[in-house]
Amino acid sequence: MSLPNYQPTAELLQAFGFVKYSAPPKQTRYSRPSECGQETLVVYHDAELALLEAVDGQILYRFQGHVASEAEFRVLLRQVSWPAEVIVSS
């Protein structure tokens, strides 16, 4: 028995500070600045995720796969040292 794949919503990603960018068909791409570069999250049509971080012009591969829930998604972000909290704008 396989667990359902979780796909983060655009609203959640925007609340985390990600901005949607153009992407090839069957994927959605979001990015946000990090302390030392750019964090990019790609959501594929089958709910697979890819997390990439560009630092000093080089892309560092972090993760590619599926997660089962929002809680697991937040843990994944923390494991790669990305903030996983809602950004409050004033």
Backbone torsions as a table, in degrees:
resi	resn	phi	psi	omega
1	MET	NA	124.1	179.8
2	SER	-99.9	146.7	178.5
3	LEU	-78.0	149.8	176.4
4	PRO	-66.7	148.9	177.9
5	ASN	-86.7	134.1	178.9
6	TYR	-91.7	139.6	175.4
7	GLN	-125.0	118.0	-179.7
8	PRO	-63.3	142.5	-179.6
9	THR	-78.0	158.0	176.3
10	ALA	-60.3	-37.4	-179.6
11	GLU	-63.4	-43.0	179.1
12	LEU	-64.7	-45.9	-179.4
13	LEU	-63.1	-39.3	177.0
14	GLN	-65.4	-37.9	177.6
15	ALA	-64.7	-28.8	176.7
16	PHE	-82.3	-1.2	177.2
17	GLY	96.7	5.0	178.0
18	PHE	-80.0	144.5	177.4
19	VAL	-115.5	135.9	-179.3
20	LYS	-75.8	135.8	177.9
21	TYR	-122.6	164.5	177.3
22	SER	-65.2	150.1	-177.1
23	ALA	-150.8	160.4	175.2
24	PRO	-62.4	165.0	178.3
25	PRO	-55.9	150.3	176.5
26	LYS	68.9	19.7	172.3
27	GLN	-150.9	155.7	176.3
28	THR	-126.2	135.3	-173.9
29	ARG	-119.3	133.9	177.8
30	TYR	-129.5	144.3	177.4
31	SER	-139.7	158.2	172.8
32	ARG	-152.5	152.9	177.7
33	PRO	-70.6	148.1	173.5
34	SER	-115.2	-179.3	-179.6
35	GLU	-63.3	-29.2	-175.8
36	CYS	-130.0	15.8	-180.0
37	GLY	174.1	-133.2	-176.5
38	GLN	-136.3	129.8	175.9
39	GLU	-99.3	130.2	-179.6
40	THR	-127.1	134.8	177.3
41	LEU	-121.6	127.4	178.4
42	VAL	-113.0	127.5	176.5
43	VAL	-109.6	118.8	179.9
44	TYR	-89.2	161.9	-175.3
45	HIS	-59.7	-24.0	178.9
46	ASP	-94.2	15.3	178.5
47	ALA	74.7	8.4	172.4
48	GLU	-69.1	145.2	-179.4
49	LEU	-117.5	147.7	169.8
50	ALA	-129.8	130.6	176.0
51	LEU	-113.2	127.4	-179.0
52	LEU	-132.9	145.4	175.0
53	GLU	-129.9	126.9	177.3
54	ALA	-98.1	123.8	179.4
55	VAL	-132.4	126.6	-179.8
56	ASP	51.3	41.7	177.1
57	GLY	77.3	2.3	178.3
58	GLN	-114.6	140.5	178.8
59	ILE	-90.9	127.2	176.0
60	LEU	-102.3	120.1	178.4
61	TYR	-75.5	133.5	-178.5
62	ARG	-116.6	-47.8	-174.0
63	PHE	-161.8	144.2	167.3
64	GLN	-146.9	123.5	-178.7
65	GLY	165.3	-159.4	-178.5
66	HIS	-115.9	153.2	170.8
67	VAL	-125.4	157.4	-173.2
68	ALA	-97.9	-16.9	-175.1
69	SER	-157.9	168.7	176.1
70	GLU	-63.1	-38.8	178.7
71	ALA	-60.4	-43.9	178.7
72	GLU	-65.5	-36.8	177.1
73	PHE	-61.8	-44.3	179.3
74	ARG	-64.5	-39.9	177.1
75	VAL	-62.6	-42.4	178.7
76	LEU	-58.8	-45.6	178.8
77	LEU	-59.6	-43.0	179.8
78	ARG	-66.6	-34.8	-179.9
79	GLN	-64.3	-30.0	177.9
80	VAL	-99.0	16.9	175.8
81	SER	63.5	35.2	173.8
82	TRP	-104.1	138.4	177.0
83	PRO	-58.9	138.7	-179.1
84	ALA	-125.8	36.4	179.3
85	GLU	-119.7	155.7	177.4
86	VAL	-69.6	132.8	177.1
87	ILE	-87.4	124.4	-179.8
88	VAL	-94.0	121.7	176.5
89	SER	-98.7	141.2	-177.7
90	SER	-92.2	NA	NA
